[in-house]
Amino acid sequence: MQNRLATVAALTLSLIATAASAEGVRTEKNMSLDLATQIAAQTVATCTANGYAVTATVVDRAGTLRAVQRADNAGPHTLEASRLKAYTSASAKNTTLAMMEGAQKNPAAANLVNIPGYLLLGGGVPVKVGNEVIGAVGVGGAPGGHLDEQCAVAGIAKVQDLLK
């Protein structure tokens, strides 16, 4: 009887420990400084090659700034616009162009524009490893959000081998 009681007690403690560890430390992928710098550089280079003077800002999964590159002749407003687009994209795990279009078409989503720190203009694109968002890049300065987004997508594509 004592042996059986000890076995039940050990099993119970084991289950409690397993449940506690499942709620404890998490492991997650995130944006390194090197990766963020490469994405920003590739994004600005792509836009520059297309004739657009932009700023590219890269944030990590929490929306915290990791890298910024501002092309020669990019307007001063492009710094904040690119940061806000990157933050919005990382936070929502979606492109800012898709969010903007959704807010325009769906009255229930129109209040997204009122979230502090959100900017619903095209140019924010999440950076993913598989299906996991590890950050985002925001671009400001091209003559249209759709062009900002194209540069961001191209910048991410140029480092795709590092996103595994």
VENQUIUR-V870934 format. One record per run of one state. SS is the DSSP state (@ for helix, = for strand, . for the rest). FROM is the first residue (numbers start at 0). LEN is the number of residues. Records with the same first field share a line. If there is no record, write none. Layout:
SS = FROM-LEN  FROM-LEN
This chain:
. = 0-1  22-10  49-5  60-4  70-6  92-3  105-1  114-9  129-2  140-4  157-2  162-2
@ = 1-21  32-17  76-16  95-10  106-8  144-13  159-3
= = 54-6  64-6  123-6  131-9
